[in-house]
Amino acid sequence: MRSLSTTCAIVGGGPAGLMTGYLMARAGIDVTVLEKHGDFLRDFRGDTIHPSTLEVLAELGLLERFLARPHQELKYAEGEVSGRRVRMADFTHLPTRCKFIAMIPQWEFLDLLAEDARRYATFRLLMDTEATALLKHDEKAIGIVARDRTGALEIRADLTIGADGRRSRIRDDSGLAVRDLGAPIDVLWFKLSVEQGAPPAVLGRIAAGQVLVMLYRGDYLQCALVIPKGAAEVVKSQGLQAFRTRVARLAGRASAEEIESLDDVKLLTVTIDRLSRWYKPGLLFIGDAAHAMSPVGGVGVNLAVQDAVAAANILVKPLKQRRLTLEHLRRVQRRRSLPTQLTQALQVAIQSNIISPVLSATTAPRVPAVVRLMQAWPVLQRLPARIVGMGFRPEHVRGFNG
């Protein structure tokens, strides 16, 4: 078996893995990132880059280059409840450089990080390389076994970071316990054309038994039809025309003929879970591999990037000194546990107390009292904007100016 060694091996080239690898390479640490796909051009769901992540890019000197790429700026989150238009979040007053959510294909974000990371001799990105198992000695992780186009590959590392998403093979191999918080919903993703005069805002339409979220993407709308858990096959069994009619009625348009096939409708199985412990000797999990998030609020990418910044802030020094201990890994989880738990608790509450009752309702829902209050006192719209746009504990880069 071919083999190589590195100080830090990172499984997964998504936002958490690539940002961690980039920060460590800037700090002069030898890092190897594994990505099982051959490129970043995949049908990502998390295309929202939040103000706190944009702040991190600014601190790294990457913001101007990032915003030069085609994107949309969403300054408000709005909804339509039983025909009444309401505004639920106003991002224009956040204490950040960018007072908006940037809507941009996730591959643009990953490509920017990879492009700049390649400037550093200590950075190695292995595409088309899939981790298949942990490499262990006694109870300590000492690297990973992977497979690329050539065959098996052994990568030995002082630290292995699992950032390979909610279906993490490395997490399964670790034996760490996962706590499932439950998710009563799934989501069907598809695209609609933009009608003339459509507002550039996140717009959720809520009616009896129906929830549709539409994200403005310039020349199209990225749409999410929220359905009860496990109902995707029932919806699809009703046929293409029934789906078109349902979407058109909910979206308030004459037709949805641009949905050419039900193959254009993709299922996102919603999961909310987290590891009870994110680490073992020589091993750490971050991002969705440590805590899978609901699409509520679109905060998954933001949480992943914040994990990456915290991990780099805490681990760079001991990795450089070759003095990494279990306590350093524990500090990463302690730093990120509270914002993770608070975010997931909020998502569970919204799913259970707002979305599920709407999906089971047979009559038109009323605008919730708290939302009516936000319309009377617009300053209240800044609170959900801060929670969604910045999170409960925004992280800031320390150093990494290599």
C-alpha positions as CSV (number, residue, x, y, z in Angstrom):
1,M,0.0,0.0,0.0
2,R,1.2,3.5,-0.9
3,S,1.7,5.7,2.1
4,L,2.4,9.3,3.1
5,S,2.6,11.3,6.3
6,T,1.2,14.7,7.3
7,T,0.7,16.6,10.5
8,C,-3.1,17.0,10.0
9,A,-5.3,14.8,7.7
10,I,-8.7,16.3,7.0
11,V,-11.5,14.1,5.6
12,G,-13.9,16.1,3.5
13,G,-13.4,19.1,1.2
14,G,-16.6,20.9,2.2
15,P,-16.8,24.3,4.1
16,A,-15.5,22.8,7.4
17,G,-12.7,20.7,6.0
18,L,-11.4,23.1,3.4
19,M,-11.5,26.2,5.8
20,T,-9.6,24.2,8.5
21,G,-7.0,23.0,6.0
22,Y,-6.6,26.5,4.6
23,L,-6.1,28.1,8.0
24,M,-3.6,25.5,9.1
25,A,-1.6,25.8,5.9
26,R,-1.5,29.6,6.4
27,A,0.0,28.9,9.8
28,G,2.7,26.7,8.3
29,I,1.2,23.3,9.3
30,D,1.5,20.4,6.9
31,V,-2.0,19.5,6.1
32,T,-3.7,17.1,3.7
33,V,-7.4,17.5,2.7
34,L,-9.2,14.5,1.1
35,E,-12.2,15.1,-1.2
36,K,-13.9,12.0,-2.6
37,H,-15.3,13.9,-5.7
38,G,-13.2,15.1,-8.6
39,D,-14.4,18.7,-8.4
40,F,-16.6,21.0,-6.4
41,L,-19.3,21.3,-9.1
42,R,-22.0,19.4,-7.3
43,D,-25.6,20.1,-6.5
44,F,-25.0,21.7,-3.1
45,R,-27.8,22.7,-0.9
46,G,-25.9,25.2,1.3
47,D,-25.5,28.2,-0.9
48,T,-26.0,30.8,1.8
49,I,-22.9,32.5,3.1
50,H,-23.9,34.4,6.2
51,P,-22.5,37.8,7.5
52,S,-20.3,36.1,10.1
53,T,-18.7,33.9,7.5
54,L,-18.2,37.0,5.3
55,E,-16.5,38.6,8.3
56,V,-14.1,35.7,8.4
57,L,-13.3,36.1,4.7
58,A,-12.6,39.8,5.4
59,E,-10.3,39.0,8.2
60,L,-8.4,36.6,5.8
61,G,-8.2,39.3,3.1
62,L,-10.5,37.2,0.8
63,L,-13.7,39.2,0.9
64,E,-13.1,41.4,-2.1
65,R,-12.2,38.5,-4.3
66,F,-15.2,36.5,-3.0
67,L,-17.7,39.2,-3.7
68,A,-16.3,39.7,-7.2
69,R,-17.8,36.4,-8.1
70,P,-21.5,36.4,-9.2
71,H,-23.8,36.4,-6.2
72,Q,-27.0,37.9,-4.8
73,E,-27.3,39.9,-1.6
74,L,-30.3,39.1,0.6
75,K,-31.0,41.9,3.1
76,Y,-34.3,40.7,4.4
77,A,-36.2,37.5,5.2
78,E,-39.9,37.8,4.4
79,G,-42.9,35.5,4.4
80,E,-46.5,35.3,3.2
81,V,-48.9,33.8,5.7
82,S,-52.4,33.1,4.3
83,G,-51.9,35.9,1.8
84,R,-50.4,38.5,4.2
85,R,-46.9,39.7,3.5
86,V,-44.6,39.9,6.6
87,R,-41.0,40.7,7.3
88,M,-39.3,38.5,9.8
89,A,-35.6,39.5,9.7
90,D,-33.7,42.6,8.8
91,F,-30.0,42.1,8.2
92,T,-29.2,45.7,7.3
93,H,-28.3,46.7,10.9
94,L,-25.8,43.9,11.8
95,P,-22.5,45.0,13.3
96,T,-20.6,43.4,10.4
97,R,-18.9,44.6,7.2
98,C,-21.5,42.9,5.1
99,K,-25.1,43.4,6.2
100,F,-26.6,40.8,4.0
101,I,-26.5,37.0,3.2
102,A,-24.6,36.3,0.1
103,M,-26.4,33.7,-2.1
104,I,-23.7,32.0,-4.2
105,P,-23.1,28.4,-5.4
106,Q,-21.1,26.7,-2.7
107,W,-18.5,25.6,-5.2
108,E,-17.5,29.2,-5.7
109,F,-16.8,29.5,-2.0
110,L,-14.8,26.2,-1.9
111,D,-12.9,27.1,-5.1
112,L,-11.8,30.4,-3.6
113,L,-10.4,28.7,-0.5
114,A,-8.7,25.9,-2.5
115,E,-7.2,28.4,-5.0
116,D,-5.7,30.6,-2.2
117,A,-4.6,27.6,-0.1
118,R,-2.5,26.2,-3.0
119,R,-0.2,29.1,-2.6
120,Y,1.2,27.4,0.6
121,A,3.7,24.6,0.3
122,T,2.3,22.9,3.3
123,F,-1.2,22.5,1.7
124,R,-2.1,19.3,-0.1
125,L,-5.6,18.7,-1.6
126,L,-6.3,15.2,-2.8
127,M,-9.3,15.1,-5.1
128,D,-11.0,11.8,-6.1
129,T,-9.7,10.4,-2.8
130,E,-12.2,8.7,-0.5
131,A,-11.4,7.8,3.1
132,T,-12.5,4.3,3.8
133,A,-11.4,3.7,7.4
134,L,-9.6,5.1,10.3
135,L,-6.0,3.9,10.9
136,K,-5.7,3.0,14.6
137,H,-3.0,2.0,17.0
138,D,-4.3,0.8,20.4
139,E,-7.2,3.2,20.9
140,K,-5.6,6.2,19.1
141,A,-6.3,7.4,15.6
142,I,-3.0,7.6,13.7
143,G,-4.4,8.5,10.3
144,I,-6.7,7.1,7.6
145,V,-6.9,4.5,4.9
146,A,-8.2,5.9,1.6
147,R,-8.7,5.0,-2.0
148,D,-8.0,7.0,-5.1
149,R,-8.0,6.2,-8.8
150,T,-4.7,4.4,-8.4
151,G,-5.7,2.2,-5.5
152,A,-5.3,2.1,-1.7
153,L,-3.5,4.8,0.2
154,E,-2.4,5.0,3.8
155,I,-2.1,8.5,5.3
156,R,-0.5,8.8,8.7
157,A,-1.2,11.9,10.7
158,D,-0.7,13.4,14.2
159,L,-4.3,14.5,14.0
160,T,-7.2,13.3,11.8
161,I,-10.2,15.7,11.4
162,G,-13.5,14.2,10.2
163,A,-15.4,16.9,8.2
164,D,-17.1,14.5,5.8
165,G,-20.7,15.4,6.5
166,R,-23.7,13.9,8.1
167,R,-23.1,10.5,6.5
168,S,-19.5,10.5,7.7
169,R,-17.8,7.1,7.2
170,I,-15.1,8.1,9.5
171,R,-17.6,8.9,12.2
172,D,-19.2,5.5,11.8
173,D,-15.7,3.9,12.1
174,S,-14.9,5.9,15.3
175,G,-17.6,4.3,17.4
176,L,-18.6,7.6,19.0
177,A,-22.2,7.9,20.1
178,V,-24.6,10.0,18.0
179,R,-27.7,11.6,19.6
180,D,-30.6,11.9,17.2
181,L,-32.8,14.9,18.1
182,G,-35.5,14.0,15.5
183,A,-36.8,15.9,12.5
184,P,-40.5,15.7,11.5
185,I,-39.9,17.1,8.1
186,D,-38.1,16.5,4.8
187,V,-37.6,19.0,1.9
188,L,-38.0,18.7,-1.9
189,W,-35.7,21.0,-3.8
190,F,-36.3,22.4,-7.3
191,K,-36.0,25.5,-9.3
192,L,-38.5,28.0,-10.7
193,S,-38.1,30.9,-13.0
194,V,-38.0,34.5,-11.7
195,E,-41.1,36.5,-12.5
196,Q,-40.8,40.1,-13.4
197,G,-40.7,42.3,-10.3
198,A,-39.9,39.5,-7.9
199,P,-38.2,40.9,-4.7
200,P,-34.6,39.9,-3.9
201,A,-35.5,38.4,-0.5
202,V,-35.9,35.1,1.1
203,L,-39.6,34.5,0.8
204,G,-41.6,31.8,2.6
205,R,-45.1,31.1,1.6
206,I,-47.3,29.4,4.3
207,A,-50.8,28.2,3.7
208,A,-53.0,25.4,5.1
209,G,-50.9,22.2,5.0
210,Q,-48.2,23.9,2.8
211,V,-44.8,25.5,3.3
212,L,-42.7,26.7,0.4
213,V,-39.4,28.7,0.7
214,M,-38.1,30.6,-2.3
215,L,-34.5,31.9,-2.4
216,Y,-33.8,34.6,-5.0
217,R,-30.8,33.5,-7.2
218,G,-30.9,36.3,-9.8
219,D,-32.1,34.3,-12.9
220,Y,-34.0,31.6,-10.9
221,L,-35.6,30.8,-7.6
222,Q,-34.2,27.9,-5.5
223,C,-37.3,26.4,-4.0
224,A,-37.8,24.2,-1.0
225,L,-41.2,22.5,-0.5
226,V,-41.4,21.3,3.1
227,I,-43.2,18.0,3.5
228,P,-43.8,15.6,6.4
229,K,-41.0,13.2,7.2
230,G,-41.1,10.3,4.7
231,A,-43.8,11.8,2.4
232,A,-41.6,12.2,-0.6
233,E,-42.7,9.0,-2.4
234,V,-46.4,9.9,-1.8
235,V,-45.9,13.3,-3.3
236,K,-44.1,11.9,-6.3
237,S,-46.6,9.1,-6.8
238,Q,-49.3,11.7,-7.4
239,G,-47.5,12.6,-10.7
240,L,-45.8,15.5,-12.3
241,Q,-48.9,17.6,-13.1
242,A,-50.2,17.4,-9.6
243,F,-46.9,18.6,-8.3
244,R,-46.8,21.4,-10.8
245,T,-50.3,22.5,-9.8
246,R,-49.5,22.3,-6.1
247,V,-46.3,24.4,-6.5
248,A,-48.0,27.0,-8.8
249,R,-50.8,27.5,-6.4
250,L,-48.5,27.9,-3.4
251,A,-46.1,30.2,-5.3
252,G,-48.9,32.4,-6.5
253,R,-48.3,31.9,-10.2
254,A,-50.2,30.6,-13.2
255,S,-48.1,27.5,-13.8
256,A,-44.9,25.7,-13.0
257,E,-44.3,24.1,-16.4
258,E,-40.5,24.7,-16.1
259,I,-40.4,21.7,-13.8
260,E,-39.9,19.3,-16.7
261,S,-39.7,16.1,-14.8
262,L,-39.9,14.8,-11.2
263,D,-36.2,13.9,-11.7
264,D,-35.7,17.7,-11.4
265,V,-37.1,17.5,-7.8
266,K,-34.4,16.4,-5.3
267,L,-35.1,15.0,-1.8
268,L,-33.2,16.4,1.2
269,T,-33.7,14.0,4.1
270,V,-33.7,16.3,7.1
271,T,-31.6,15.2,10.1
272,I,-30.8,16.9,13.3
273,D,-28.2,15.1,15.4
274,R,-24.9,15.6,17.2
275,L,-22.1,13.6,18.7
276,S,-22.1,13.4,22.4
277,R,-18.3,13.6,22.3
278,W,-16.6,15.1,19.2
279,Y,-13.1,13.6,19.8
280,K,-11.0,10.6,20.6
281,P,-7.2,10.5,20.9
282,G,-5.8,11.7,17.5
283,L,-9.3,12.4,16.1
284,L,-11.7,15.3,16.0
285,F,-15.1,15.9,14.2
286,I,-16.4,19.2,13.1
287,G,-19.2,20.6,10.9
288,D,-22.0,18.3,9.9
289,A,-19.9,15.2,10.9
290,A,-20.2,16.5,14.5
291,H,-23.6,18.0,14.3
292,A,-26.1,17.7,11.4
293,M,-28.3,20.8,11.1
294,S,-31.8,21.3,9.7
295,P,-32.2,23.6,6.7
296,V,-34.2,25.9,9.0
297,G,-32.3,29.3,8.8
298,G,-29.8,27.9,6.3
299,V,-27.1,28.0,8.9
300,G,-25.2,24.8,8.2
301,V,-22.4,26.4,6.2
302,N,-22.0,29.1,8.8
303,L,-21.8,26.7,11.7
304,A,-19.2,24.6,9.8
305,V,-17.0,27.6,9.1
306,Q,-17.2,28.7,12.7
307,D,-16.1,25.2,13.8
308,A,-13.2,25.4,11.5
309,V,-12.0,28.8,12.7
310,A,-12.3,27.7,16.4
311,A,-10.5,24.4,15.7
312,A,-7.6,26.3,14.0
313,N,-7.4,28.9,16.7
314,I,-7.1,26.2,19.4
315,L,-5.0,23.5,17.6
316,V,-2.4,25.4,15.5
317,K,0.0,26.0,18.4
318,P,0.0,22.5,19.9
319,L,0.3,21.0,16.4
320,K,3.3,23.1,15.6
321,Q,4.9,22.2,18.8
322,R,4.0,18.5,18.3
323,R,2.4,18.6,21.8
324,L,-1.3,17.9,20.9
325,T,-3.3,16.4,23.8
326,L,-6.8,15.2,24.3
327,E,-7.5,18.4,26.3
328,H,-6.9,20.5,23.2
329,L,-9.5,18.5,21.3
330,R,-11.9,18.8,24.2
331,R,-11.4,22.6,24.1
332,V,-12.7,22.7,20.6
333,Q,-15.9,20.9,21.5
334,R,-16.3,23.1,24.6
335,R,-16.0,26.2,22.5
336,R,-18.5,25.1,19.9
337,S,-21.0,23.0,21.9
338,L,-23.1,25.9,23.2
339,P,-23.8,27.6,19.8
340,T,-24.5,24.2,18.3
341,Q,-26.9,23.2,21.0
342,L,-28.7,26.5,21.0
343,T,-29.0,26.5,17.2
344,Q,-30.3,22.9,17.1
345,A,-32.8,23.6,20.0
346,L,-34.1,26.6,18.1
347,Q,-34.5,24.5,14.9
348,V,-36.3,21.7,16.8
349,A,-38.6,24.3,18.3
350,I,-39.5,25.9,15.0
351,Q,-40.0,22.5,13.3
352,S,-42.2,21.1,16.2
353,N,-44.2,24.2,17.1
354,I,-44.5,26.1,13.8
355,I,-43.8,23.9,10.7
356,S,-45.4,20.6,11.8
357,P,-48.7,22.2,12.9
358,V,-48.9,24.1,9.6
359,L,-48.3,20.9,7.6
360,S,-51.0,19.1,9.5
361,A,-53.5,22.0,9.4
362,T,-56.6,22.0,7.2
363,T,-57.4,25.7,7.7
364,A,-55.5,28.8,6.8
365,P,-52.9,29.6,9.5
366,R,-52.9,32.9,11.3
367,V,-49.9,35.1,11.5
368,P,-48.2,34.3,14.8
369,A,-48.5,37.0,17.5
370,V,-44.7,37.5,17.6
371,V,-44.5,38.1,13.9
372,R,-47.4,40.6,14.1
373,L,-45.4,42.4,16.8
374,M,-42.4,42.5,14.5
375,Q,-44.5,44.3,11.9
376,A,-45.6,46.9,14.5
377,W,-42.1,47.3,15.9
378,P,-39.6,46.7,13.0
379,V,-36.6,47.0,15.4
380,L,-37.6,43.5,16.7
381,Q,-36.7,42.1,13.2
382,R,-33.0,42.7,14.1
383,L,-33.0,39.9,16.7
384,P,-33.7,37.0,14.4
385,A,-31.4,38.6,11.8
386,R,-28.6,38.5,14.4
387,I,-29.2,34.9,15.4
388,V,-29.4,33.7,11.8
389,G,-26.7,36.1,10.3
390,M,-24.1,35.8,13.1
391,G,-25.0,32.8,15.2
392,F,-24.7,32.5,18.9
393,R,-20.9,32.7,19.1
394,P,-19.2,34.2,16.0
395,E,-15.5,33.2,15.7
396,H,-12.7,35.4,14.5
397,V,-9.4,34.3,13.0
398,R,-6.3,34.7,15.2
399,G,-3.1,35.1,13.1
400,F,-2.9,32.8,10.1
401,N,-1.2,35.5,8.0
402,G,1.4,33.2,6.4
